[in-house]
Amino acid sequence: MAEPYSVQKMKAVLEVALLTSPEPLSLDDLQRLFETRVERATLRMLLDELKSDWEGRTLELVQVASGWRFQARPQYVPFLARLQPERPQRYSRAVMETLAIIAYRQPVTRGDIEEIRGVAVNQNVLRTLLERGWIDVVGQRDVPGRPSLYATTKTFLDDFNLRSLEELPPLPSVAQQEFGFDS
């Protein structure tokens, strides 16, 4: 039988796994790092300690929808951006408005989006969001024509540093009135 790990050893194993992983790691992923069973509550406590250990440093440990990851603190992002020769992709107002409607009103059909925006939705707008992995088809509405229902994905939550949709910022009252969102 394997010997129990010390707290320091477990934190070191979690730290190296999180620092070297290209994707967020879930608690299930993190449990697999150890030969002996580690309770989820223990992992959460260790992650909280690790997060605290990294306070005031250039990286921070954050929890997003699909798990935990280290990322640069916001004040260092502009410096890191200089290492990327290509510019980050810019999205049109139509793409961002469509994404906001889907995020706040999901699941929605293309017709719902068009009704809220007051204009037809170009197929390229939805294709862009689907290719980016921010939205997905989650079913069809049970009406004639069975239109696709769109909703956001875990990738959307991860890319926007959200653990859940409840963390979406409140809508300004202008957007509530302009797009018919409920408070």
C-alpha positions in Angstrom: 0.0 0.0 0.0 1.3 3.5 -0.9 2.3 5.8 1.9 0.1 8.9 2.5 1.5 12.1 1.0 2.5 15.1 3.1 0.6 18.3 2.6 3.6 19.9 1.1 4.2 17.0 -1.4 0.5 17.1 -2.4 0.6 20.9 -3.0 3.8 20.5 -5.0 2.2 17.8 -7.2 -0.9 19.9 -7.8 1.2 23.0 -8.5 3.4 21.2 -11.1 0.4 19.6 -12.8 -1.5 22.9 -13.0 1.6 24.9 -14.2 2.3 22.5 -17.0 -1.2 21.7 -18.2 -2.4 23.6 -21.3 -6.0 23.2 -20.1 -7.8 23.7 -16.8 -7.8 20.6 -14.7 -11.0 19.3 -12.9 -11.0 17.9 -9.4 -11.4 14.4 -11.1 -8.2 15.1 -13.1 -6.4 16.2 -10.0 -7.5 13.2 -8.0 -5.8 10.9 -10.6 -2.4 12.4 -9.8 -2.3 10.4 -6.6 -2.1 6.7 -6.1 -4.2 6.8 -2.9 -7.7 8.3 -2.8 -7.7 12.0 -2.0 -11.0 13.5 -0.9 -12.4 16.3 -3.0 -12.7 18.5 0.1 -9.0 17.9 0.8 -8.1 18.9 -2.8 -10.2 22.1 -2.5 -8.4 22.9 0.8 -5.0 22.3 -0.9 -6.0 24.4 -3.9 -7.1 27.2 -1.6 -3.8 27.0 0.2 -1.9 27.0 -3.2 -4.0 30.0 -4.3 -3.0 31.8 -1.2 0.7 30.8 -1.6 0.7 32.5 -5.0 -0.8 35.8 -3.7 1.3 38.8 -4.8 3.1 36.9 -7.6 2.8 37.2 -11.3 0.6 34.2 -11.8 -2.7 33.4 -10.0 -4.6 30.2 -9.5 -8.2 30.5 -10.7 -11.2 28.3 -10.9 -13.1 28.4 -14.2 -16.0 26.2 -15.5 -13.9 23.2 -16.5 -11.5 23.3 -13.6 -8.5 25.0 -12.1 -5.6 26.7 -14.0 -2.7 29.2 -13.5 -2.9 32.3 -15.5 -1.1 35.6 -15.7 -2.5 38.4 -13.5 -4.4 41.0 -15.6 -1.7 43.7 -15.2 0.8 41.5 -17.0 -1.4 40.5 -19.9 -0.3 43.5 -22.1 3.3 42.6 -21.7 2.7 39.0 -22.7 0.6 40.1 -25.7 3.8 41.6 -27.2 5.2 38.1 -27.6 2.3 37.1 -29.9 3.1 38.3 -33.4 -0.5 38.0 -34.5 -3.1 40.3 -33.2 -5.9 38.8 -31.1 -8.9 38.2 -33.2 -11.4 41.1 -33.1 -15.0 40.3 -33.2 -17.7 42.4 -34.9 -20.4 44.1 -32.9 -22.9 41.7 -34.4 -20.9 38.7 -33.1 -20.6 40.1 -29.6 -24.3 41.1 -29.5 -25.3 37.7 -30.6 -23.0 36.1 -28.0 -24.4 38.3 -25.3 -28.0 37.4 -26.2 -27.2 33.7 -26.2 -25.3 34.0 -22.9 -28.1 35.9 -21.1 -31.2 34.3 -22.7 -30.1 30.7 -23.5 -31.2 28.5 -25.0 -32.3 30.6 -27.9 -33.0 30.1 -31.6 -31.8 32.2 -34.4 -35.3 33.6 -34.7 -35.1 34.6 -31.0 -31.8 36.4 -31.6 -33.2 38.2 -34.7 -36.3 39.3 -32.7 -34.1 40.7 -29.9 -31.6 42.4 -32.2 -34.2 43.6 -34.7 -32.1 42.4 -37.6 -31.4 39.2 -39.5 -28.5 37.1 -38.1 -25.9 36.4 -40.7 -25.0 32.7 -40.8 -21.3 33.7 -40.5 -22.0 35.2 -37.1 -23.2 31.9 -35.7 -20.5 30.0 -37.6 -17.8 32.2 -35.9 -19.2 31.5 -32.5 -19.5 27.8 -33.2 -16.0 27.6 -34.6 -14.6 29.5 -31.6 -16.3 26.9 -29.3 -18.2 29.6 -27.4 -21.7 28.3 -28.4 -23.2 24.9 -29.4 -26.5 23.5 -30.6 -28.1 22.0 -27.5 -31.4 20.8 -29.1 -34.3 21.9 -31.2 -37.4 23.9 -30.2 -40.5 21.8 -30.5 -42.2 24.0 -33.1 -42.7 23.6 -36.9 -39.3 23.7 -38.6 -37.6 22.5 -35.4 -35.1 25.4 -35.2 -31.8 24.8 -33.4 -31.4 26.0 -29.9 -28.1 27.6 -29.1 -26.4 27.9 -25.7 -22.9 28.8 -24.4 -20.2 26.2 -23.7 -17.6 25.5 -21.0 -15.1 27.0 -23.4 -17.0 30.3 -23.3 -17.0 30.2 -19.5 -13.3 29.4 -19.4 -12.3 32.0 -22.0 -14.2 34.7 -20.1 -12.9 33.5 -16.7 -16.3 32.4 -15.4 -17.1 29.4 -13.2 -20.8 29.6 -14.1 -23.3 31.8 -15.9 -24.3 33.3 -12.6 -21.0 35.2 -12.7 -22.0 37.1 -15.8 -22.0 40.8 -15.0 -25.4 42.4 -14.5 -26.8 44.0 -17.6 -26.8 47.8 -17.7 -30.4 49.1 -17.8 -29.9 50.3 -21.4 -29.2 46.8 -22.6 -32.2 45.6 -20.7 -34.4 48.1 -22.4 -32.8 47.9 -25.9 -32.7 44.1 -26.1 -35.6 43.3 -23.9 -33.7 41.5 -21.2 -35.3 40.9 -17.8 -33.7 42.4 -14.8 
